[in-house]
């Protein structure tokens, strides 16, 4: 599928696994390779790469600091990165029919207003034949609570180890078609929100954190 992409869109991709030999690596490579064709920059929020910040458990999330100056600088810096994003790609495995805890723990470090009013694409995967669709369904509620606009289409990658190669390649026509649909919708929603915000400021701008 070929479609035009406005210049300047920036997405954040959240990974949701911290396990050894995780399949998140192949899914990340596949998605970044695919999106690279569409004039969009992608930044990765990976709980493994961000281990120095201890984002695998929530001790004091950013919005629980009464005074912003008391929060650790890394929370402030990463929160600012989230607020600047035009859209999000949320990648989760399915563990015991549920969203990966590392994903929700990472995202819970930051207030909902930092994510709000921007679109999110859901990508799930599993070793089984359903592609993590149960985790994907749960994510819709979670993302809504953070104020995101979750797009209609989802990408569910079944039998991920057979479908996506370790270097992020696939020949699966269904996965390729679903990916194209998800990316196109995410770009459409992100562009719409970004253009309208030039006329009318987004609601979250200037609001204080809600405890």
C-alpha positions in Angstrom: 0.0 0.0 0.0 1.4 3.4 -0.9 0.1 6.6 0.8 1.4 10.1 1.3 2.8 11.1 4.6 3.1 14.7 5.8 6.6 15.7 6.9 7.5 16.0 10.6 5.4 13.3 12.3 7.1 11.7 15.3 5.9 8.5 17.0 7.0 6.8 20.2 7.0 3.0 20.2 6.5 1.4 23.6 7.8 -2.2 24.0 6.2 -4.4 26.6 8.6 -7.2 27.4 11.7 -7.6 29.6 12.2 -11.3 29.2 15.4 -12.9 28.0 15.4 -13.9 24.3 12.2 -11.8 23.9 10.3 -11.8 20.7 9.8 -8.1 21.2 13.2 -7.5 19.4 12.0 -9.0 16.1 8.7 -7.2 16.3 10.5 -3.9 17.0 12.8 -4.4 14.0 9.9 -5.3 11.8 7.8 -2.2 12.7 10.7 0.2 12.5 11.7 -1.2 9.1 8.2 -0.8 7.9 7.6 2.7 9.2 10.9 3.9 7.9 9.4 3.8 4.4 6.8 6.5 5.3 8.7 9.7 6.3 8.0 9.2 10.0 10.5 9.3 12.8 10.2 6.7 15.6 11.6 6.8 19.1 11.7 3.6 21.2 10.7 3.5 24.9 12.1 0.1 25.9 12.0 -1.0 29.6 15.1 -3.0 29.0 17.1 -0.2 27.5 15.7 2.1 30.2 16.6 -0.3 33.1 18.8 2.4 34.7 15.6 4.3 35.6 14.0 1.2 37.2 10.8 1.6 35.1 9.9 -2.1 35.7 8.2 -1.1 38.9 6.1 1.9 39.9 7.4 3.5 43.1 6.5 7.2 42.7 5.0 8.1 39.3 5.7 11.6 38.0 2.2 12.9 38.8 2.5 11.9 42.5 5.2 14.5 43.0 3.3 17.6 44.4 6.1 19.8 43.2 7.6 19.3 39.7 11.1 20.3 40.8 11.1 17.4 43.3 10.8 14.7 40.5 13.9 13.0 39.1 15.2 14.6 36.0 14.8 11.4 33.9 11.1 11.4 34.6 10.8 15.0 33.6 12.8 14.5 30.4 11.0 11.3 29.3 7.6 12.9 30.1 8.6 15.9 27.8 9.4 13.4 25.1 6.0 11.8 25.4 4.2 15.1 25.3 5.9 16.0 22.1 5.0 12.8 20.2 2.3 13.0 17.5 1.3 9.4 18.1 2.1 6.1 19.8 2.7 2.5 18.8 2.0 0.2 21.7 3.6 -3.3 21.4 2.6 -6.0 23.8 3.0 -9.8 24.1 0.2 -11.7 25.7 1.1 -13.4 29.0 -1.7 -15.5 30.6 -4.3 -13.9 28.4 -3.3 -10.4 29.6 -1.2 -7.3 28.8 2.5 -7.6 29.7 3.0 -6.1 33.1 6.3 -4.4 32.0 4.3 -2.4 29.5 1.7 -1.0 31.8 4.3 -0.4 34.5 6.4 1.6 32.1 3.5 3.7 30.8 2.2 4.3 34.4 5.3 6.2 35.3 3.7 9.2 33.5 0.4 11.1 33.8 -2.5 10.5 31.5 -2.4 14.1 30.3 1.0 13.5 28.8 -0.5 11.0 26.4 -3.9 12.5 25.9 -5.6 13.4 22.7 -3.2 11.7 20.4 -3.7 8.4 18.5 -2.3 5.0 19.4 -1.8 1.9 17.4 -2.0 -1.5 19.1 0.3 -4.3 18.1 0.1 -7.6 19.9 2.0 -10.9 19.3 2.1 -14.4 20.7 3.6 -17.8 20.1 0.1 -19.1 19.6 -2.4 -18.8 16.8 -4.4 -15.9 18.2 -1.6 -13.3 18.1 -2.3 -11.8 21.5 -5.7 -10.5 20.7 -6.9 -10.8 24.3 -4.1 -8.5 25.4 -4.9 -6.2 22.5 -8.5 -6.0 23.7 -7.5 -5.1 27.2 -5.2 -2.4 25.9 -8.1 -0.4 24.5 -9.5 0.2 28.0 -6.0 1.0 29.4 -5.2 3.5 26.6 -8.6 5.1 26.9 -7.9 5.7 30.6 -4.7 7.6 29.6 -6.8 9.7 27.2 -5.4 8.3 24.0 -7.4 7.8 20.7 -6.9 4.1 19.9 -7.3 3.6 16.2 -9.8 1.1 14.8 -7.4 -1.4 13.2 -5.0 -3.6 15.2 -2.0 -5.7 14.3 -2.1 -9.2 15.9 0.9 -11.3 15.0 0.3 -15.0 15.5 3.1 -17.6 15.8 5.5 -14.7 16.0 8.6 -16.9 15.8 7.5 -18.4 12.5 6.1 -15.2 11.1 8.8 -12.6 11.8 12.4 -13.3 11.4 15.0 -12.3 14.0 16.1 -9.4 11.7 12.5 -8.1 11.4 11.4 -9.5 8.0 8.2 -11.3 7.0 6.6 -12.7 3.9 3.2 -13.2 5.5 0.7 -11.3 3.4 -1.9 -11.0 6.1 0.6 -9.4 8.5 1.9 -7.1 5.8 -1.6 -5.9 4.9 -2.6 -5.4 8.5 0.5 -3.5 9.2 -0.1 -1.2 6.2 -3.7 -0.5 7.5 -2.5 0.2 11.0 0.3 2.6 9.9 -2.0 4.4 7.4 -4.7 4.9 10.1 -2.1 6.1 12.7 -0.7 8.6 10.3 -4.1 9.8 9.3 -5.2 10.4 12.9 -1.9 11.9 13.9 -1.9 14.3 11.0 -5.5 15.3 11.7 -4.9 16.1 15.3 -1.6 17.9 14.6 -3.1 20.1 11.9 -6.2 20.9 14.0 -4.1 21.8 17.0 -2.5 24.6 14.9 -5.9 26.2 14.8 -7.2 25.3 18.3 -4.8 24.3 21.1 -5.1 20.7 22.3 -7.0 20.4 25.6 -4.1 19.0 27.5 -1.8 21.9 26.8 -1.1 24.0 29.9 -3.1 21.8 32.2 -1.6 20.7 35.5 -1.3 17.1 36.5 -4.3 15.6 38.1 -3.4 13.5 41.2 
